[in-house]
Amino acid sequence: MVEFMLALPILLVLLYGIIEFSRLIFIMASVANASRQAARYGAGSGEFDGTNYYQDCEGIRDVANRSAILTEFDDINITYDRGLTSDGEQIPILDIDPDPNEDTCPIEDNIIRNGDRIIVQVSASYEPIIDVVPVDPLEIVSASARTFLISVPIFGETFPTAFAAETSTPSRVPTETGISTPTPPPTFTPTSPFVPGNTVAPIPRTPTQVLPPSATPTPSPIPPTPTRTATAISCTGLTGISHGPLVIRDNVMEMSIFNNTGHTLTVAQVYVEWNHDTGHDGSDPSLRLQQILLANQPWSGDLFAPSAFITPYNPTLPKGDSIVKFFFNQSYDERDGTERIIITIGNPGCVNYPVDSSK
């Protein structure tokens, strides 16, 4: 009994230490799993009940709280950034604090673009069950970041096309104006044979021959006219379409296009990406797309987005050299590497052919 009394306190302290240490490890795992699962949910593509996943703040927090076992989370913060620089520093988004200690959810649609990140930070407190030793509560924090896609451009023609390089002419089918009837063989009637005892001499009969009708001459068939087949245009090779580099000067982003097909082409889609929120070096860093000119064919508007399909806008691409220009409301001072122009052709032989500035 004396030995048990001496060993029992040590055994109880050892068991209690194992329980508390296990609780601490379990809470740390719950916090880390909560931030990871919540960030994964927020980075999902598409929408839920008409709301983008990265804007579904309650849904993100609900996913995090599912991991709250044996504990309750103190804070669940949701924010966004543009990723990290080569030095490991966060790239902020316009008017968004990327500090994980800040909560900026929800965020506006026209600010987010492909390649941005959602950051979810979850925190919880740990306190011992029994205050054997005075220990201040520990704050356990875990932050996870995920890159998400807002949209994936899918290029295709926006309207049916019926262009051909040549006009096809149907061939003439030869016809016959007369039909010759085959001549039947001559028909002969034999003479009556002599019958013995018959006093009447047989009457000789001359064989009758039916002459064939005269045949109508058949005219020679008219030779067919050669048919011309519509020739599809080729947008590849030396007689195809090429482009120059993407150039930015002042408030204009432009690209030269060389149409060597020998035909005027139809543009099915115009797609553009630009640094819409930090492209200008000034108090207002945003850039709004206001005008487009493709071979002097204009489009006007006021777009503030990371990327856009320009609709309705289906200009023609003339033969030879032309320039497509994109005009912004302010000077384009800062590139971020997302700049891109894609002109999609819609003619037969070139359907869905992209003139891509990045290739």
C-alpha positions in Angstrom: 0.0 0.0 0.0 2.8 2.4 0.9 4.5 1.7 -2.5 1.2 2.1 -4.4 0.6 5.4 -2.6 4.0 6.6 -3.6 3.7 5.5 -7.3 0.0 6.5 -7.8 0.6 10.3 -8.1 3.4 9.8 -10.5 1.2 7.5 -12.6 -1.8 9.9 -12.5 0.4 12.8 -13.6 1.8 10.7 -16.4 -1.6 9.7 -17.6 -2.9 13.3 -17.4 0.1 14.5 -19.3 -0.6 12.0 -22.1 -4.3 13.1 -22.3 -3.4 16.8 -22.4 -0.7 16.4 -25.0 -3.1 14.3 -27.1 -5.7 17.0 -26.8 -3.2 19.6 -28.0 -2.1 17.6 -31.0 -5.8 16.9 -31.9 -6.7 20.6 -31.8 -3.7 21.5 -33.9 -4.7 18.8 -36.5 -8.4 20.0 -36.4 -7.3 23.7 -37.0 -4.9 22.7 -39.9 -7.5 20.4 -41.5 -10.2 23.1 -41.2 -8.2 25.8 -43.0 -7.1 23.4 -45.7 -10.7 22.1 -46.4 -12.2 25.5 -46.3 -9.6 26.9 -48.8 -10.2 23.9 -51.0 -14.0 24.6 -51.0 -13.5 28.3 -51.7 -11.1 27.5 -54.7 -13.7 25.3 -56.4 -14.7 26.4 -59.9 -18.3 27.2 -60.8 -21.2 28.4 -58.7 -23.5 27.1 -55.9 -27.0 28.5 -55.8 -25.9 31.3 -58.1 -22.9 32.3 -55.9 -19.3 31.7 -56.8 -17.6 29.4 -54.3 -15.0 32.0 -53.4 -17.8 34.4 -52.5 -19.8 31.8 -50.4 -18.5 33.1 -47.1 -21.0 31.1 -45.0 -20.3 27.9 -47.0 -16.6 28.3 -46.5 -17.0 28.8 -42.7 -19.4 25.9 -42.5 -16.8 23.6 -44.1 -14.2 24.8 -41.6 -16.5 24.2 -38.6 -17.1 20.6 -39.6 -13.5 19.9 -38.4 -14.1 21.5 -35.0 -14.1 18.3 -32.9 -13.3 18.7 -29.2 -12.9 22.4 -29.7 -14.5 25.5 -31.0 -12.8 27.9 -33.4 -12.3 31.5 -32.3 -11.9 33.1 -35.7 -12.3 32.1 -39.4 -10.8 34.8 -41.6 -11.1 34.8 -45.4 -9.1 37.0 -47.7 -7.5 37.0 -51.2 -4.3 38.0 -52.9 -2.5 37.6 -56.3 0.0 35.1 -55.2 3.6 35.5 -54.1 6.6 37.2 -55.7 10.0 35.5 -56.2 11.0 36.9 -52.8 8.0 35.3 -51.1 6.0 38.6 -50.6 2.3 38.7 -51.2 0.9 40.5 -54.2 -2.2 42.5 -53.1 -5.4 43.0 -54.9 -6.9 46.4 -55.4 -8.5 47.6 -52.1 -8.1 44.1 -50.6 -5.9 43.6 -47.5 -4.1 40.2 -48.0 -3.2 39.9 -44.3 -4.7 36.5 -43.1 -5.7 38.3 -39.9 -8.2 40.4 -41.9 -11.6 39.2 -43.2 -12.5 40.6 -46.6 -15.2 38.1 -47.8 -17.2 38.6 -49.9 -15.3 40.2 -52.7 -16.6 41.9 -55.9 -16.6 39.9 -59.2 -14.8 42.4 -61.3 -11.7 42.4 -59.1 -10.9 38.6 -59.2 -9.1 37.0 -62.1 -7.5 33.7 -63.0 -4.5 32.8 -60.8 -5.7 34.7 -57.7 -5.6 32.9 -54.3 -8.1 32.5 -51.5 -6.6 32.4 -48.0 -8.5 30.9 -45.1 -7.1 31.3 -41.6 -8.5 29.4 -38.6 -7.6 29.9 -35.0 -8.5 28.1 -31.8 -7.4 28.3 -28.1 -6.0 25.5 -26.0 -6.4 25.4 -22.2 -5.6 22.5 -19.9 -8.6 20.6 -18.3 -7.1 20.9 -14.8 -4.8 23.8 -13.9 -2.1 21.6 -12.3 0.5 24.0 -13.6 -0.4 27.7 -14.3 -0.3 27.7 -18.1 -1.6 30.6 -20.2 -4.1 29.6 -23.0 -2.3 28.8 -26.3 -3.5 30.2 -29.5 -3.3 27.7 -32.4 -3.5 29.3 -35.9 -3.4 27.7 -39.3 -3.7 29.5 -42.7 -4.1 27.8 -46.1 -4.1 29.3 -49.5 -5.4 27.9 -52.8 -5.2 29.2 -56.4 -8.5 29.2 -58.2 -9.8 29.7 -61.7 -12.6 32.2 -62.4 -13.2 31.3 -66.0 -11.7 29.2 -68.8 -12.0 30.7 -72.3 -13.5 28.3 -74.8 -13.2 29.5 -78.3 -15.8 28.8 -81.0 -17.7 30.5 -83.7 -20.5 32.6 -82.6 -22.6 32.5 -85.7 -23.0 30.2 -88.7 -20.7 30.9 -91.6 -21.2 30.2 -95.4 -18.1 31.7 -97.0 -16.4 30.0 -100.0 -13.5 31.2 -102.0 -15.3 30.3 -105.3 -18.9 30.1 -106.4 -19.8 26.5 -107.3 -21.7 25.9 -110.5 -23.8 22.6 -110.9 -22.8 20.4 -113.8 -25.3 19.9 -116.7 -26.6 16.3 -117.1 -26.7 15.0 -120.7 -30.1 13.9 -122.0 -31.3 11.9 -125.1 -34.0 13.2 -127.5 -34.7 9.9 -129.4 -35.0 6.3 -128.5 -34.4 3.6 -131.1 -36.6 0.5 -131.0 -34.9 -2.9 -131.6 -36.0 -4.5 -135.0 -37.8 -7.8 -134.6 -36.7 -10.7 -136.9 -38.7 -11.3 -140.2 -41.8 -13.4 -140.1 -42.2 -16.2 -142.7 -45.5 -18.1 -143.6 -44.7 -21.6 -145.0 -46.4 -23.1 -148.1 -49.3 -25.5 -147.5 -48.0 -29.1 -147.9 -49.3 -31.5 -150.5 -51.8 -34.0 -149.2 -52.1 -37.4 -151.2 -55.5 -37.9 -152.7 -56.2 -34.3 -152.9 -57.0 -33.2 -156.5 -56.7 -29.6 -155.9 -53.2 -28.5 -156.4 -51.8 -26.6 -153.5 -51.7 -22.9 -153.9 -48.2 -21.7 -153.6 -47.8 -18.8 -151.1 -45.1 -16.3 -151.1 -43.5 -15.8 -147.7 -44.4 -12.5 -146.2 -41.6 -10.4 -144.6 -42.4 -7.6 -142.2 -39.9 -4.8 -142.7 -38.6 -3.1 -139.6 -39.6 0.5 -139.0 -37.1 3.1 -139.8 -35.0 4.1 -136.8 -34.9 7.7 -135.6 -31.3 8.9 -135.5 -30.0 9.5 -131.9 -28.2 12.8 -131.3 -24.8 12.7 -129.6 -24.9 13.5 -125.8 -23.9 17.0 -124.8 -20.5 16.8 -122.9 -20.9 17.8 -119.2 -19.6 21.2 -118.0 -16.8 20.7 -115.4 -18.0 21.5 -111.9 -16.0 24.0 -109.8 -15.6 22.9 -106.2 -15.7 25.5 -103.4 -12.1 25.8 -102.1 -11.8 26.2 -98.3 -9.3 28.8 -97.0 -6.1 27.7 -95.2 -5.0 29.8 -92.2 -1.6 28.0 -91.8 1.6 28.0 -93.7 3.1 30.7 -95.9 -0.4 31.7 -97.2 -2.0 31.7 -93.8 -2.4 34.2 -90.9 0.4 35.3 -88.6 0.8 38.2 -86.1 3.4 40.5 -84.6 4.3 41.1 -80.9 1.9 42.5 -78.4 2.9 46.2 -77.9 1.8 48.6 -75.1 2.3 52.3 -75.5 0.5 55.1 -73.6 -3.1 53.9 -73.1 -3.1 51.5 -76.1 -2.4 47.7 -76.3 -2.0 46.6 -79.9 -1.0 43.7 -82.2 -0.3 43.5 -85.9 -2.1 40.8 -87.9 -0.9 39.6 -91.3 -3.6 38.0 -93.5 -1.9 36.2 -96.4 -4.8 34.0 -97.4 -5.8 36.4 -100.2 -9.4 36.6 -98.9 -11.3 38.9 -96.5 -12.0 36.9 -93.4 -14.7 37.0 -90.7 -13.8 37.4 -87.0 -15.9 35.1 -84.9 -14.6 36.2 -81.5 -12.3 38.8 -79.9 -10.8 37.9 -76.5 -8.5 40.1 -74.3 -6.8 40.0 -70.9 -5.2 42.9 -69.2 -4.0 44.2 -65.8 -7.3 45.8 -65.0 -6.8 46.7 -61.3 -3.1 47.7 -61.0 -2.1 48.6 -64.5 -1.9 52.4 -64.0 0.8 54.1 -62.0 -1.3 56.7 -60.1 -3.9 57.3 -57.4 -6.4 55.2 -59.4 -4.5 52.2 -60.6 -7.4 50.7 -62.5 -7.7 50.3 -66.2 -11.0 50.3 -68.0 -11.3 49.1 -71.6 -13.2 51.7 -73.6 -12.6 51.2 -77.3 -11.3 48.6 -79.9 -10.3 49.2 -83.5 -9.6 46.3 -85.8 -8.9 47.6 -89.3 -10.7 50.8 -88.4 -13.9 48.9 -87.4 -14.8 50.3 -83.9 -16.3 48.9 -80.7 -17.1 51.1 -77.7 -17.8 50.3 -74.1 -16.6 50.5 -70.5 -15.2 47.2 -69.2 -13.5 46.6 -65.8 -12.6 43.0 -65.6 -9.5 40.8 -65.8 -10.6 39.3 -69.1 -13.5 39.6 -71.5 -15.0 38.2 -74.7 -16.0 41.3 -76.7 -19.7 41.0 -77.7 -21.3 41.9 -79.9 -18.3 42.6 -82.1 -17.6 40.6 -85.3 -15.5 42.7 -87.6 -13.8 41.5 -90.8 -10.1 40.9 -91.3 -9.0 42.4 -94.6 -6.3 41.1 -96.9 -2.7 42.0 -96.1 -1.6 43.8 -92.9 -3.9 45.3 -90.3 -3.7 46.3 -86.6 -6.0 45.6 -83.7 -5.9 48.3 -81.0 -7.4 48.3 -77.4 -7.8 51.7 -75.8 -7.9 52.2 -72.0 -9.1 55.1 -69.9 -5.5 55.7 -68.5 -2.0 55.0 -69.5 -0.9 51.4 -69.3 2.1 51.6 -67.0 2.4 48.2 -65.2 2.4 44.8 -66.8 1.6 41.8 -64.8 2.2 39.0 -67.4 -1.5 38.3 -68.1 -1.7 40.5 -71.2 -3.2 38.5 -74.1 -5.1 39.0 -77.3 -6.9 36.2 -79.2 -8.7 36.8 -82.5 -10.7 33.8 -83.6 -11.4 33.3 -87.3 -14.8 31.8 -88.4 -14.3 30.9 -92.1 -14.4 27.4 -93.5 -10.9 26.0 -93.3 -10.1 28.4 -90.5 -13.1 27.8 -88.2 -12.0 28.4 -84.6 -8.5 29.2 -85.8 -7.0 31.5 -83.0 -4.6 34.3 -83.7 -3.0 34.2 -80.2 -0.6 36.9 -79.0 0.9 34.4 -76.6 2.0 31.9 -79.3 
